[in-house]
């Protein structure tokens, strides 16, 4: 039955050698999400490890498994329909952006408010988890609903606008971050990076046809353990971590938590975060999925928009019903996995592997044995390929539009670095309020040469800002000034209600101010742009020379 379902007549082989490399890359990415959930859940939110290991991770694994199996089946169906033997399944997993947003902008503030109201720390943490479930559920509902109108949105949006947004995220939040970590651990990470760049850029095989991803992880993990046993400074692995991680081993089936979800949805605190965080994050998730589908089509795989987004939304809904407060998403990076030679099997392997890891409580043990540094070169390479694709898959004349679309994402990354630096200063000085007080003093930043207000404005809602500015630029390049005017009006509407630009920044990152007129000054600026574009459109029509018949 499994073979008939995933191997329809005329489809490509379900498993090929490239699926091994693809699996290692996607597995490393998802493993990072698992580790972040454990780390942020215990240290930031105060979740008991038992809640994470027995409830949150099994719920997340269920959503990952269902999505991975669907997107593998979808790729096989596309292969059978088109006759192509080169179809790569959409990568899928936990949404990193939403994870940080819901931890720092929903669950942590709720926990702190609950404690301020006299609720003890354990109950406050439990309440933050319940409302986190609600945030995940709302995100899934928005994405599922967006699947019914997403095709028209995608058709109306220039490819350069969609891909430049992805490129901005790839180069700032993926490539730069992992490049920094690579140079921080050269004895562990340089050799894996050399293996990845050699095999993936040259398209040549390692000796004995060993997959480059597998070789990179082996060399990196081996280097880490050799350094540990030679006692050469601080290393990311040690025997104590391995022993401690075995305490989490067990058998953990996903269990429905519908009662907790209902409590999260109906709690008064949930309504405070519905408009400012949950709603925009749901919209951004829809946008991100559309961008990733466009990226896949640019690489040669045209998947149906509605069903792809619908299953993505259902994955997040399933996660919330079974205890995970972290939405799933179609991942950035399809062209990268395709260049690795991955097809459909890598997605199935990823879903099965992480289900097994979560059900058996193996997350901590794997992380203790295989350091992230050994495999992050694969994710770095994905960021490189996505950035390159944004320029290569568009007209050469549209390259400036792609470039301008990078600015907001890079600015958002810079704002994140700023808040992290100030939080570090707070820790060093033993003053938890230091970073908040410094961020409130915008005049000091001006004196130091940093225009903080402008940095916040371009960073808040940066995914939409990337899209609007790149789309406007494409229309100007094509001399479609009336269409450029429409995009400027869309930006005006969005900024007027605070989905972009309006807001401030706190120690935990951007804080949206979503209400009627919150972004009035930016809305007026966009309206002036729209008026100029439409006037220029009429002037251009009036002065254009008639073409000879």
Buried (B, 14 or more C-beta within 10 A) or exposed (E): EEEEEBBEEEBBEBBBBBBBBBBBBBBBBBBBBBBBBBEBBBEBBBBEBEBBBBBBBBBBBBBBBBBBBBBBBBBBBBBBEBEBEBBBBBBBBBBBBBBBBBBBBBBBBBBEBBBEEEBEEEEBBBBBBBBBBBBBBBBBBBBBBBBEEBBEBBEEBBBBBBBBBBBBBBBBBBBBBBBEBBEEBEBBBBBBBEBBBBBBEEEEEBEEEBBBBBBBBBBBBEBBBEBBEEEEEEBBBBEEBBEEBEEBEEEBEBEEBEEBBBBBBEBEBBEBBBBBBBBBBBBBBBBBBBBBBBBBBBBBBBBBBEEBBBBBBBBBBBBBBBBBBBBBBBBBBBBBBBBBBBBBBBBBBBBBBBBEBBBBBBBBBBBBBBBBBBBBBBBBBBBBBBBBBBBBBBEEEBBBBBBBBBBBBBBBBBBBBBBEEBBEEBEEEEEEEBBBEBBEEBEEBEEEEBEBEEBBBBBBBBBBBBBBBBBBBBBBBBEBBBBBBBBBBBBBBBBBBBBBBBBBBBBBBBBBBBEEEBBBEBBEBBBEBBEBBBEBBEEEEEEEEEEEE
